[in-house]
Amino acid sequence: MVTTRYRHLLRQVRHLGRYPTDAEAERVLDAVLALLRAQLTGDERGALAAPLALPRPVTAPAFVESLAHALGTSLAAARWDASSAAAALTDDDDLTDRLLDRLPRGYALLFGRADLVAAA
């Protein structure tokens, strides 16, 4: 049974990514969520509901490369897909903040946020 929250997220991904069908948006969303979940632990992983964790999170470019491989698309298409799904997750600012705290620098851009570095 598909939850209401997942359906809402799926609609957002379809709209943001301009995917022609729910099936295409779902394929992208599932791939992005699986790769994100694999890199997280604790509450953040639980919030995305989990497969096995990687020993350490990969860089944002490596994430996009993995997504391109998983979806059988180009890097440009994978960046679009990753950003469409990640931007849909930004409805929950607290979750987004926690995810970005756990992921390596560079992911903020995929979530539609500036990737700022604090001044020394």
Secondary structure, DSSP 4 states (H G I P E B T S, - for coil): ---HHHHHHHHHHHHHHT-SSHHHHHHHHHHHHHHHHTT--HHHHHHH--SPPPSSPPPHHHHHHHHHHHHT--HHHHHHHHHHHHHHHTTSHHHHHHHHHHSPTT-GGGGTS-------
